[in-house]
Amino acid sequence: MILVDTSVWIDYFNGSNSLETDLLDDALSNNEVAIGDLILLEILQGFRSDKDYHLAKDHLSSLHQFNLLSTELAISSADNYRVLRKKGVTIRKSADVIIATFCIEHRLPLLFSDRDFIPFTQHLALQSVTN
């Protein structure tokens, strides 16, 4: 099972070809993809067309679902953010910190194309699907 970040889903829905979208396509074929509530929110809020929104919602809702944030994970996320800040790294979005921390805590590989996840792989043991 892998978790797929919004950055890859956006490329996938836009028809972009990349290593990450190819890996997502393969993982979908093998029923190995999970989605988190924050990722679902980010993806669905980006659709302009009602038809595309409903189609994506139906497909994404069929995936294994995770609730990404709890009180414990909020504290772990803040701790991880602080560790990276002390190393001179600033993560731009809190959602990315939550997603990365969830994956670290649950030993769940993350498929991403957003560079903000790289420090988590370098300093905090986030498993990247592409490595």
N, C-alpha and C positions, 0 to 999 in steps of 0.2 A: 504494500500500500504506500502511495506517495501523496503528499499534499502539493497542490499546484497554485502558485501565486497568481494574482491578478495580472501581472505583467505578461505572463505567458498566455493566459486566457484571452487577453485583449488581442495579442498577435494572432492567436488561433482563430478567433471570431472574425478578424479582419483579413484572414486568408494569407497571412505572411508565412513564408517558408523559412524555417530556422531549425537548428538542432533541437531547441526546446519544444517547438510546435510538433516536430516529428516524434519526439519522445512522448509528448502528451497524446498524440494520436495513437501510438503503440500502446500506451498505458490504458487508454480508454477502451481499446479493443480487447484488452485482457482484464477489464474490470478491476484495475489497480489504482483508481483515482479517488481521492477523497477531497472534500471541499470544506472550508471553514465558514462560519457565519459572516465574519468580516469580509472575507474574500467574495462571498456571494453578494453581499451588499455592494461592494465596490464594482463588481461586474455589472449587476443589474441596473444600478443607477446610471450607467454609461449608455444604455440603449435609448435611442431617440424614437425609433419606430415601436408602436405597441405590439405589432406582429412579431418583430424580432425579440422584444422583451419577453413576451409570453412563451415563445418557442425556447428561448434560452432558459427561462425559469423552469419550464417543464423538464428539460434535459438535465440541468444542474441539480434540480431537486431529487433526481433519481440516483445521484451519487451518494456515497457514504458521507454523512454530515458530522462535523465537529463543532461544538461550542468552544470557541477559542479562549474566552476570558472568564476567569474566576478571580476571587480575591487573592488566592495563592499565586496564580499566574500573573496577576497585576503586579504583585510585589517582586516576583522573579523577573518580570519584564523591566521594571524600574531598576533592579539590581544590574541586569545585563546592559541596559542603557548607560548606567553610571560607570560600569567597567570599561565600556567602549569610549566614553567621554574622557576618562582618565588616560586612555591611550591616544587621545587626540582625534577620535572619530566621532562625528555627529551624525546620527541617523535622522533623516528628514521627516519621516512619518511614524507616529506612534503605532499605527496599524502594522507596519513592518517589524517593529520590535516585538509586538504581541505574536505575530505569525512565527517569527524566528524562534522566540522563546517557547512557544507551544511545541514546535517541531523538536527543539533540543530536549525539552522535558519528556516528550513522548517517544524520543528516538525515531522520529518519522522523517524520512528524507523529503527535502523541499525541491521542487522544480521551479526555477526562477530565472528571469533575465534582468531583473532590477539590481543594479550595482550596490544598493544599500544592504543587500544580504551578504555580500562578500566578507565584510569584517566579522560577521557571525561565524562564517566558515573558518576564518583565519584565527580567531581568538576565543571562540566559545563553543566549538565542536558541533556546529550545525552541519548536518550531512546534506550535501548537494547531490541531486540526482545525476548531474553531469560529471561528477568526479568519481 
